[in-house]
Amino acid sequence: MKEKILVVEDERIIAFDIKNCLEKSGYTVPAIAAYGEQAIAKAGEFHPDLVLIDVMLKGNMSGIEAAAEISSRFNIPIIYLTAYSDASNLQKAKITQPLGYILKPFVETQLITTIEIALSRHQAEVVIREALVQEQEKRKIKSNFVSMVSHEFRNPLSNISTCTELLANHSHRLNEAKKDEYLHHIQNSVKQLDRLLSDVLLMGKAETVTSQLNPAPVDLENFCQNLVKEIQLSASEYHNIIFTIHSKNLNLEDHSTGQNLQLLTQNQQMLYLDEKLLRHILTNLLGNAIKYSPAGGTVRFEIFCVQGEVIFRIEDEGIGIPEADQENLFNSFQRGSNVGKIPGNGLGLAIVKNYVDLHGGEISVVSKVGFGTTFIVSLPSQLK
């Protein structure tokens, strides 16, 4: 589909000659405007790819003034038509940064060539501008990330420094219970630093792991059963993980459409997933379900294998996530405002989101404070 070009020319014969010339070359002319105010309105209505506008127009607004308004409001490239080549008009026109000039009476080949060059140049400028914006955004994100990491490291380092100073300089005044307390603080701070460092390294790795994404056949039921056993060992006696992989005889209702999805079993087709990344996704979500259920309770871990994807559903009966916190939950260093003294650095879910994205999947959360949280992860299963 050829580009749309708005023609702004107050001499009707010239305007229709230009229109015919453009349409013969395959361009679309959605409208012809004769006045500056009309040109601005038409630009807003049709959003053309380029505006061909006469420098001098009848009425209260010149072509240069109208072009400046169009460029400012809609970022549409401008080419000027002019019968005047004097320096004063050209100097005024330059301020609006047009992508070309065409002198009247125009030559058809010159008109088309100027338009093609202008459109190509504008497209290149758009690409460069978008790349610059993306680069600035990346730098901003990295800068914020470094600042947050530095802040997170300072707290445990400060605790270690304070406790070691007290032990070194005031040990003779401290009883054994107090010494043990300070040593306990040091050990906890070291563990906190170790966890934080591990998560930061995982975040860095997530940015470069795309080329290493390695889907392979996975015995999903066996893999998940072993994973549940490992996590259950680290959980308290008050936590119970119930694992279910649904058979083809069960239906999963898609609430967005109200339709039932046909479930598949691994006997029918083999699931292809990156086992290493999957382990991290599920370990983090199941670990969170345990951690944020400090009073214990049941954690339900369900899998649905549907055509083309596998869906993991992890539901706990824990403290829940305040609605105001849910929007930023997958951003780095974001935690629920109700976590209290439950340890964590707010990087786990950001890493999970990265790994889900690498798979081309989706993750969502439903939660209510005091009733628990449900995470749903959908991954393309690359069924072979």
C-alpha positions in Angstrom: 0.0 0.0 0.0 1.4 3.4 -1.1 1.7 6.3 1.3 -0.9 9.0 1.9 0.0 12.5 0.9 -2.0 15.6 1.9 -1.9 18.3 -0.8 -2.2 21.9 0.5 -2.5 24.3 -2.5 -4.8 27.3 -2.9 -4.7 27.2 -6.8 -7.2 24.5 -7.7 -5.8 23.7 -11.1 -2.3 23.2 -9.7 -3.7 21.2 -6.8 -5.5 18.7 -9.0 -2.5 18.4 -11.4 -0.4 17.4 -8.3 -3.2 15.0 -7.2 -3.3 13.3 -10.6 0.4 13.1 -10.8 0.7 11.5 -7.3 -2.1 9.0 -7.9 -0.6 8.0 -11.2 2.6 7.1 -9.3 0.6 5.0 -6.9 0.3 7.4 -3.9 -3.0 8.1 -2.2 -4.3 11.7 -1.8 -6.9 11.6 0.9 -7.7 15.4 0.6 -6.8 18.7 -0.9 -6.7 21.8 1.4 -6.6 25.4 0.3 -6.1 27.2 3.7 -3.7 26.7 6.6 -6.4 26.0 9.2 -8.0 23.5 6.9 -4.6 21.8 6.3 -4.1 21.3 10.0 -7.6 19.9 10.4 -7.1 17.5 7.5 -3.7 16.4 8.8 -5.4 15.5 12.1 -8.2 13.7 10.4 -6.3 11.6 7.9 -2.8 11.3 9.4 -1.0 11.4 6.1 2.6 10.1 5.7 3.6 13.4 4.1 2.3 16.9 3.6 2.9 18.8 0.3 2.2 22.4 1.1 2.5 25.7 -0.7 4.6 28.3 1.2 2.1 31.1 0.4 -1.5 30.4 1.1 -4.6 32.7 1.1 -6.1 33.5 4.4 -4.8 34.4 7.9 -2.2 31.6 8.0 0.7 31.1 5.7 1.9 27.7 4.5 5.0 28.0 6.7 2.9 28.6 9.8 0.6 25.7 9.0 3.5 23.4 8.3 5.1 24.3 11.6 1.8 23.5 13.4 1.4 20.2 11.5 5.0 19.1 12.2 4.7 20.0 15.9 1.4 18.3 16.5 1.6 15.2 14.3 5.3 14.7 13.5 4.5 14.5 9.8 7.2 15.3 7.3 6.8 18.4 5.1 7.7 19.3 1.5 7.2 22.9 0.4 5.8 24.0 -2.9 6.9 27.5 -3.8 7.0 29.9 -6.8 9.3 32.1 -4.7 12.9 31.3 -4.3 13.9 34.5 -2.5 16.1 34.3 0.6 13.6 35.6 3.1 11.0 32.9 2.4 13.6 30.1 2.3 15.0 31.3 5.6 11.5 31.2 7.2 10.8 27.8 5.7 14.1 26.3 7.0 13.0 26.9 10.6 10.3 24.2 10.2 13.0 21.6 9.0 11.2 20.5 5.7 12.4 17.4 3.9 12.4 19.1 0.5 11.4 22.0 -1.8 9.7 21.9 -5.2 9.6 25.0 -7.3 6.5 25.8 -9.4 5.8 25.1 -12.1 6.9 21.6 -11.1 8.4 18.8 -13.2 6.7 15.5 -12.6 9.9 13.5 -12.2 11.2 16.1 -9.8 8.0 15.9 -7.7 8.1 12.1 -7.4 11.8 11.9 -6.7 11.7 14.6 -4.0 8.8 12.8 -2.3 10.5 9.4 -2.4 13.7 10.8 -0.9 11.7 12.7 1.8 9.7 9.6 2.8 12.8 7.4 2.9 14.7 10.0 5.0 11.8 10.4 7.4 11.5 6.7 7.9 15.3 6.5 8.6 14.9 9.4 11.2 12.0 7.6 12.9 14.1 4.4 13.2 17.0 6.3 14.6 14.8 8.2 17.0 13.2 5.1 18.3 16.6 3.4 18.8 17.8 6.4 20.7 14.7 6.4 23.0 15.2 2.6 23.6 18.8 3.1 24.4 18.0 6.0 26.8 15.4 3.8 28.5 17.9 0.9 28.8 20.4 3.2 30.4 17.8 4.6 32.7 16.8 1.1 33.8 20.4 0.0 34.3 21.2 3.1 36.3 18.1 2.6 38.5 19.0 -1.1 38.9 22.6 -0.3 40.0 21.2 2.3 42.5 18.8 -0.1 43.9 21.4 -2.9 44.1 23.8 -0.6 45.9 21.0 0.4 48.4 20.1 -3.3 49.0 23.8 -4.2 49.6 24.3 -1.3 52.1 21.8 -2.5 54.7 23.4 -5.9 55.4 26.9 -4.5 55.0 26.0 -1.8 57.6 24.7 -4.5 60.0 27.9 -6.6 59.6 30.1 -3.5 60.1 28.2 -2.4 63.3 28.2 -5.9 64.8 31.9 -6.6 64.1 32.8 -3.2 65.5 30.9 -3.9 68.7 32.5 -7.3 69.0 36.0 -6.0 68.3 35.9 -3.0 70.6 33.4 -3.9 73.3 33.7 -7.7 73.6 34.9 -7.5 77.2 31.7 -5.8 78.2 29.3 -8.2 76.4 27.9 -11.4 77.9 27.8 -14.6 75.9 24.1 -14.1 74.9 24.8 -10.7 73.5 27.8 -12.0 71.6 25.7 -14.8 70.1 23.1 -12.2 69.1 25.6 -10.1 67.2 27.1 -13.2 65.5 23.6 -14.3 64.5 23.0 -10.8 62.9 26.3 -11.2 61.0 25.4 -14.6 59.7 22.0 -13.5 58.6 23.4 -10.5 56.8 26.0 -12.7 55.0 23.2 -15.0 53.9 21.1 -12.0 52.8 24.1 -10.7 50.7 24.6 -14.2 49.2 21.0 -14.4 48.2 21.1 -10.9 46.7 24.3 -11.5 44.8 22.9 -14.8 43.4 19.7 -13.0 42.2 21.6 -10.1 40.7 23.8 -12.6 38.7 20.6 -14.4 37.6 19.2 -11.0 36.4 22.3 -10.4 34.4 22.3 -13.9 33.0 18.6 -13.5 32.0 19.6 -10.7 29.6 22.1 -12.9 27.7 20.5 -16.3 27.9 18.2 -15.9 24.9 20.6 -17.6 22.5 21.1 -20.4 25.1 17.4 -21.2 25.4 17.5 -25.0 25.0 14.1 -26.7 24.7 14.3 -30.4 25.1 11.9 -33.3 25.8 10.8 -33.2 29.4 9.1 -35.9 31.4 7.0 -33.2 33.0 5.2 -35.3 35.6 8.4 -36.9 36.9 10.2 -33.6 36.8 7.5 -31.8 38.9 7.1 -34.7 41.4 10.8 -34.6 42.2 10.7 -30.8 42.4 7.8 -30.9 44.9 9.7 -33.5 47.0 12.7 -31.2 47.2 10.6 -28.1 48.2 8.5 -30.1 50.7 11.7 -31.1 52.5 12.6 -27.4 53.1 9.0 -26.5 54.1 7.7 -26.8 57.6 5.4 -29.6 58.8 2.5 -27.1 58.6 2.8 -26.8 54.8 1.3 -29.4 52.5 2.0 -29.3 48.7 -0.7 -31.1 46.6 0.5 -31.8 43.0 -1.9 -32.6 40.2 -1.2 -33.1 36.5 -4.6 -33.3 34.8 -5.4 -36.1 32.4 -7.1 -35.8 29.0 -10.4 -36.8 30.6 -10.6 -33.5 32.5 -11.5 -30.2 31.0 -10.0 -26.8 31.7 -12.4 -23.9 31.3 -11.0 -20.9 29.5 -12.8 -18.1 31.5 -12.0 -15.5 28.8 -14.1 -17.4 26.2 -16.2 -19.7 28.3 -15.0 -22.7 26.2 -13.5 -25.9 27.4 -10.0 -26.8 26.3 -9.1 -30.3 25.2 -6.3 -31.6 27.5 -3.5 -33.7 26.3 -1.3 -36.2 28.0 2.4 -36.8 27.6 1.7 -40.2 26.1 0.0 -38.5 23.2 2.7 -35.9 22.4 6.1 -35.0 24.0 6.5 -31.6 25.7 9.6 -29.6 24.8 10.7 -27.0 27.4 14.0 -25.6 28.8 14.3 -27.7 31.9 16.8 -25.5 33.6 14.8 -22.3 33.3 11.6 -24.2 34.1 13.1 -25.4 37.3 14.0 -21.8 38.4 10.4 -20.6 37.5 8.7 -23.3 39.5 11.1 -23.3 42.4 10.7 -19.6 42.9 6.9 -19.7 42.7 6.5 -22.7 44.9 9.1 -21.3 47.3 7.2 -18.0 47.5 3.9 -19.9 48.2 5.6 -21.5 51.2 7.4 -18.4 52.4 4.4 -16.1 52.2 2.2 -18.6 54.0 3.9 -18.2 57.4 1.0 -19.9 59.3 1.2 -22.9 57.0 -1.6 -24.3 54.8 -2.1 -26.1 51.6 -0.2 -25.2 48.4 -1.9 -26.5 45.2 0.3 -27.1 42.2 -1.6 -28.0 39.1 -0.5 -28.6 35.5 -2.8 -28.5 32.4 -1.3 -29.6 29.1 -3.4 -28.1 26.3 -2.8 -27.9 22.6 0.4 -25.9 22.0 1.0 -24.9 25.6 1.4 -26.1 29.2 -0.2 -24.2 32.0 1.2 -24.2 35.6 -1.1 -23.0 38.4 0.3 -22.5 41.9 -2.2 -21.4 44.6 -1.4 -20.8 48.3 -3.4 -19.8 51.4 -0.9 -17.1 52.5 -1.0 -13.4 53.3 -1.9 -12.3 49.8 -0.7 -9.3 47.9 -2.3 -5.9 48.2 -4.0 -4.8 45.0 -1.9 -1.6 44.9 1.3 -3.6 44.8 0.2 -6.1 42.1 0.8 -3.8 39.1 4.6 -3.5 39.8 5.1 -7.0 41.2 7.3 -8.2 38.4 9.6 -5.2 38.6 13.0 -5.4 40.3 13.1 -4.8 44.0 9.3 -4.7 44.3 7.6 -6.5 47.2 4.2 -6.5 48.8 3.8 -3.7 51.3 2.5 -6.3 53.8 5.5 -8.7 53.9 6.7 -7.4 57.2 9.9 -9.2 58.3 9.6 -12.0 55.8 13.0 -12.1 54.1 13.4 -11.3 50.4 14.9 -8.7 48.1 12.2 -8.3 45.4 14.2 -9.8 42.6 12.7 -13.3 42.4 9.6 -12.5 40.5 11.5 -10.2 38.1 13.8 -13.1 37.2 10.8 -15.4 36.8 9.2 -12.9 34.5 12.4 -12.7 32.4 12.5 -16.5 32.1 8.8 -16.8 31.2 9.4 -14.1 28.5 12.3 -16.0 27.1 10.0 -18.9 26.6 7.5 -16.6 24.8 5.1 -17.3 27.6 2.9 -15.4 30.0 2.5 -15.0 33.7 -0.4 -13.6 35.7 -1.4 -13.3 39.3 -4.6 -13.2 41.2 -4.5 -12.4 44.9 -6.5 -11.1 47.9 -5.0 -10.0 51.2 -5.6 -12.6 53.9 -6.9 -15.3 51.5 -3.8 -16.2 49.4 -2.3 -15.9 45.9 -2.5 -17.8 42.7 0.1 -17.5 39.9 -0.6 -18.9 36.5 2.2 -19.5 34.0 1.5 -20.4 30.4 4.5 -21.6 28.3 4.5 -22.7 24.6 5.2 -26.5 24.9 6.6 -26.9 21.4 4.8 -30.1 21.0 6.5 -32.4 18.5 
